[in-house]
Amino acid sequence: MSERYDAVVVGGGPNGLAAAITIARAGRSVALFEAASTVGGGARSAALTLPGFLHDVCSAVHPLGAASPFFATLPLERRGLRWIEPPIALGHPLDDGSVALVHREIDATAATFGSRADAAAYRRLLGPIVRDWPALAPDVLAPIRLPHRPAEALGLARFGLLAAQPASRLTRRFEGQRARALLGGCAAHGSLQLDAALTGAFALVLLAAAHAVGWPIAEGGSGRITEALAVELAALGGKIVPDHRVTHASELPAHRAALVDLTPRQLLAIAGDRLPGSYASALRRYRYGPGSFKLDLALDGPIPCRNPELAEAGTVHLGGTFEEIASSEAAVHRGRAPERPFVLLAQQSLFDATRAPTGRHTAWAYCHVPNGAAVDMTEPIVRQIERFAPGFRDRILAVHAMGPAELEAHDANLVGGDIGAGLHDLGHVLAPALSWRDPYATPDPRIFLCSASTPPGPGVHGMPGYFAARSALRRALR
Ligand SMILES: Cc1cc2nc3c(=O)[nH]c(=O)nc-3n(C[C@H](O)[C@H](O)[C@H](O)COP(=O)(O)OP(=O)(O)OC[C@H]3O[C@@H](n4cnc5c(N)ncnc54)[C@H](O)[C@@H]3O)c2cc1C
């Protein structure tokens, strides 16, 4: 290749695109190389089941996209993205017929717990975090750093002390099952055991985001998010090279900085010979989290949830009580596929008519399984949905399933089906394979890691890409 660029980016997921946009905005030339025929990574949409049904291949619901300080600086609406916010962000039904519902308002949410004490405890827990959210979000969605203004320090410290706790401890503030199950389901997004430190952070961030910005979906599918990013990159003069799987850094055109939207194991594969042995060993030791098993379904009607209020909820958590969810996640960490898995369900077509033909609907669902497990979870997931939506099975027109192997074949970053680009436990935070001072820089002054393996971690929000590009601009592109 005879071209020269200031920067090249390997991988066109949300973070590769965010990195490329940040470089291009700084007036530097950039080319992005993507293995698939289109960019998108974990934010793509496709007709996976039947003609006329549009499914989110990976990400579906975007509280962190709506909260992203980086996305807020981009003209994404002009580039074709429209967020749709379901009236209720999340519902969590229980077998006794009761349901916890997350509304935008804290009070309306607390009122669904069926306990005055729990309602007050929820207001005490979430109230200050939601009040401080505008100041907190830029620090929460960033590498660990000192707050910019001393006034922010108190709110951040208060949040940090709660977030560091295991979800199992946070739930002791509640007496009733509804609030406890709600917290547990949100914490389980972190793919950790619910008695592990930091699982509180997943619950608090997701619930605070629900109250502050909502849990929106993208009209026309999640692919619209990365399509809008790609249009913005092109408008800034960035080049996208699809259908190019980079197997070694030497095949890239001349550049001053390479930003790699891959996980550590893949960085090792394409550039290990350029990195010192100690760093290469740290990359080799990098730990991946559990895998996921995902279903997309075409339905001949809406999901017949027993609780009619759930027809207003974009996302539904199916797994019963806190204890049941905790035991499902613990089984995964012991290497077993749970018989009654915790299921994350989204019903986008109720709020977005572009997803299915009139009168028909889609369902998006996944559960955790051991990393790399070759197990078919179709029936356990359908059984869990049927448990809270009797008659669901009869509405299924077609099913598309992806286990860990299929997920990794779709996007090589999903190592063993790990959708989080690594195990984001306390060990990851305290001793990252990546250096504390600059988690994006590597010992090679021209190579930067910009994927969801770097802070602030997974989700479609572009913050790792943005911070990695800032690091590259500072260190290699001055
Ligand atoms: C099933 C599932 C459900 C999810 N649900 C949600 C959700 O609801 N909300 C949310 O916010 N997040 C969700 N996520 C997580 C989110 O998708 C990821 O955190 C996010 O996409 C990470 O972005 P990234 O740019 O770091 O990596 P990715 O999005 O994985 O992008 C990496 C890109 O690099 C490309 N690539 C890989 N190897 C090479 C190579 N050698 N050469 C060139 N290109 C290469 C890949 O094809 C891919 O396009 C989900 C993920 C999955 C899989």
The ligand as a Tripos MOL2 file, in Angstrom:
@<TRIPOS>MOLECULE
LIG
   53    58     1     0     0
SMALL
NO_CHARGES

@<TRIPOS>ATOM
      1 C1        -25.3280  -10.0270   22.0110 C.3       1 LIG1
      2 C2        -24.8610   -8.6650   22.4540 C.ar      1 LIG1
      3 C3        -25.7450   -7.8070   23.0830 C.ar      1 LIG1
      4 C4        -25.3290   -6.5450   23.4920 C.ar      1 LIG1
      5 N1        -26.2490   -5.6810   24.0140 N.ar      1 LIG1
      6 C5        -25.8950   -4.4020   24.2480 C.ar      1 LIG1
      7 C6        -26.8790   -3.4430   24.5290 C.ar      1 LIG1
      8 O1        -28.0750   -3.7320   24.5310 O.2       1 LIG1
      9 N2        -26.4670   -2.1590   24.7740 N.ar      1 LIG1
     10 C7        -25.1450   -1.7940   24.7150 C.ar      1 LIG1
     11 O2        -24.8210   -0.6050   24.9300 O.2       1 LIG1
     12 N3        -24.1840   -2.6990   24.4120 N.ar      1 LIG1
     13 C8        -24.5330   -3.9800   24.1640 C.ar      1 LIG1
     14 N4        -23.5850   -4.8960   23.7830 N.ar      1 LIG1
     15 C9        -22.1530   -4.5310   23.8780 C.3       1 LIG1
     16 C10       -21.6760   -3.6650   22.7210 C.3       1 LIG1
     17 O3        -22.1170   -4.1930   21.5110 O.3       1 LIG1
     18 C11       -20.1390   -3.6140   22.7540 C.3       1 LIG1
     19 O4        -19.6900   -3.2460   24.0350 O.3       1 LIG1
     20 C12       -19.5940   -2.6330   21.7290 C.3       1 LIG1
     21 O5        -20.0220   -2.9580   20.4380 O.3       1 LIG1
     22 C13       -18.0740   -2.6500   21.7800 C.3       1 LIG1
     23 O6        -17.5880   -1.8230   20.7510 O.3       1 LIG1
     24 P1        -16.1100   -2.0050   20.1710 P.3       1 LIG1
     25 O7        -15.9570   -1.0060   19.1060 O.co2     1 LIG1
     26 O8        -15.1520   -2.0100   21.3000 O.co2     1 LIG1
     27 O9        -16.0450   -3.4790   19.5740 O.3       1 LIG1
     28 P2        -16.9810   -4.1970   18.5160 P.3       1 LIG1
     29 O10       -18.2970   -3.5550   18.4780 O.co2     1 LIG1
     30 O11       -16.9270   -5.6510   18.8400 O.co2     1 LIG1
     31 O12       -16.2840   -3.9340   17.1110 O.3       1 LIG1
     32 C14       -15.0890   -4.5480   16.7220 C.3       1 LIG1
     33 C15       -15.0160   -4.5170   15.2060 C.3       1 LIG1
     34 O13       -13.7230   -4.9630   14.7910 O.3       1 LIG1
     35 C16       -13.8610   -5.8270   13.6800 C.3       1 LIG1
     36 N5        -12.6810   -6.6850   13.6500 N.ar      1 LIG1
     37 C17       -12.3860   -7.7180   14.5000 C.ar      1 LIG1
     38 N6        -11.1850   -8.2460   14.1750 N.ar      1 LIG1
     39 C18       -10.7140   -7.5190   13.1200 C.ar      1 LIG1
     40 C19        -9.5110   -7.5770   12.3560 C.ar      1 LIG1
     41 N7         -8.5320   -8.4690   12.6160 N.pl3     1 LIG1
     42 N8         -9.3490   -6.6910   11.3360 N.ar      1 LIG1
     43 C20       -10.3130   -5.7580   11.0630 C.ar      1 LIG1
     44 N9        -11.4700   -5.6780   11.7680 N.ar      1 LIG1
     45 C21       -11.6600   -6.5370   12.7840 C.ar      1 LIG1
     46 C22       -15.1550   -6.5600   13.9440 C.3       1 LIG1
     47 O14       -15.6940   -7.1140   12.7550 O.3       1 LIG1
     48 C23       -16.0200   -5.4420   14.5360 C.3       1 LIG1
     49 O15       -16.7060   -4.7400   13.5250 O.3       1 LIG1
     50 C24       -23.9760   -6.1530   23.3210 C.ar      1 LIG1
     51 C25       -23.0800   -7.0090   22.6850 C.ar      1 LIG1
     52 C26       -23.5270   -8.2410   22.2210 C.ar      1 LIG1
     53 C27       -22.5740   -9.1290   21.4740 C.3       1 LIG1
@<TRIPOS>BOND
     1     1     2 1
     2     2     3 ar
     3     2    52 ar
     4     3     4 ar
     5     4     5 ar
     6     4    50 ar
     7     5     6 ar
     8     6     7 ar
     9     6    13 1
    10     7     8 2
    11     7     9 ar
    12     9    10 ar
    13    10    11 2
    14    10    12 ar
    15    12    13 ar
    16    13    14 ar
    17    14    15 1
    18    14    50 ar
    19    15    16 1
    20    16    17 1
    21    16    18 1
    22    18    19 1
    23    18    20 1
    24    20    21 1
    25    20    22 1
    26    22    23 1
    27    23    24 1
    28    24    25 2
    29    24    26 1
    30    24    27 1
    31    27    28 1
    32    28    29 2
    33    28    30 1
    34    28    31 1
    35    31    32 1
    36    32    33 1
    37    33    34 1
    38    33    48 1
    39    34    35 1
    40    35    36 1
    41    35    46 1
    42    36    37 ar
    43    36    45 ar
    44    37    38 ar
    45    38    39 ar
    46    39    40 ar
    47    39    45 ar
    48    40    41 1
    49    40    42 ar
    50    42    43 ar
    51    43    44 ar
    52    44    45 ar
    53    46    47 1
    54    46    48 1
    55    48    49 1
    56    50    51 ar
    57    51    52 ar
    58    52    53 1
@<TRIPOS>SUBSTRUCTURE
     1 LIG1         1 GROUP 0 **** ****
